[in-house]
């Protein structure tokens, strides 16, 4: 009889990520045209970003940028 998978929660979750083709090819080239190295490279980049960011900074990435905020930061020049 074949063994089934072990019970319990997995320690890692699988995430699918969509990135632009240009960025994909750049990272793929850096990884030496190897999918496993590419996945490891992307994981390292994400982990380093999370380690160096605060929760507030990460949460601010979810908020949509409104035009009124950008207009307040850039003063309007009048002639």
C-alpha positions as CSV (number, residue, x, y, z in Angstrom):
1,X,0.0,0.0,0.0
2,X,1.3,3.4,-1.0
3,X,2.0,6.0,1.7
4,X,0.0,9.2,1.5
5,X,1.3,12.7,2.3
6,X,2.2,13.4,5.9
7,X,-0.4,15.2,7.9
8,X,0.1,18.7,9.3
9,X,0.6,22.2,7.9
10,X,3.3,22.9,5.4
11,X,5.9,25.3,6.6
12,X,6.1,27.2,3.3
13,X,3.3,28.4,1.1
14,X,3.5,28.5,-2.7
15,X,3.0,31.9,-4.3
16,X,2.6,32.6,-8.0
17,X,3.9,35.9,-9.2
18,X,3.3,37.8,-12.4
19,X,6.2,40.1,-13.5
20,X,6.8,42.0,-16.7
21,X,8.6,40.1,-19.4
22,X,11.6,42.5,-19.4
23,X,12.2,42.0,-15.7
24,X,11.8,38.3,-16.0
25,X,14.4,38.1,-18.7
26,X,16.8,40.3,-16.7
27,X,16.5,38.1,-13.6
28,X,16.6,34.9,-15.6
29,X,19.8,36.0,-17.2
30,X,21.3,36.9,-13.8
31,X,20.2,33.4,-12.6
32,X,22.2,31.8,-15.4
33,X,19.2,30.6,-17.4
34,X,18.1,28.3,-14.5
35,X,14.6,28.3,-13.2
36,X,15.5,27.0,-9.7
37,X,18.2,29.7,-9.3
38,X,15.6,32.2,-10.6
39,X,13.1,31.2,-7.9
40,X,15.9,31.3,-5.3
41,X,16.9,34.8,-6.5
42,X,13.4,36.1,-6.4
43,X,12.9,34.7,-2.9
44,X,16.1,36.3,-1.6
45,X,15.1,39.7,-3.1
46,X,11.7,39.5,-1.4
47,X,13.1,38.4,1.9
48,X,15.7,41.2,2.0
49,X,13.0,43.8,1.2
50,X,10.8,42.5,4.0
51,X,13.7,42.5,6.5
52,X,14.6,46.1,5.8
53,X,11.0,47.4,5.7
54,X,8.6,48.3,8.5
55,X,5.0,47.1,8.6
56,X,3.9,50.6,7.9
57,X,6.0,50.9,4.8
58,X,4.7,47.5,3.5
59,X,1.1,48.5,4.3
60,X,1.6,51.8,2.4
61,X,2.3,49.8,-0.7
62,X,-1.2,48.4,-0.7
63,X,-2.8,51.9,-0.6
64,X,-3.7,53.3,-4.0
65,X,-1.8,56.5,-4.8
66,X,-4.2,59.3,-5.4
67,X,-3.6,62.3,-7.6
68,X,-4.4,64.8,-4.8
69,X,-1.5,63.5,-2.7
70,X,0.9,63.9,-5.7
71,X,-0.4,67.4,-6.4
72,X,0.2,68.5,-2.8
73,X,3.8,67.3,-3.0
74,X,4.5,69.1,-6.3
75,X,3.8,72.8,-6.1
76,X,2.0,74.3,-9.1
77,X,4.0,77.0,-10.8
78,X,1.9,80.0,-12.0
79,X,3.0,82.7,-14.4
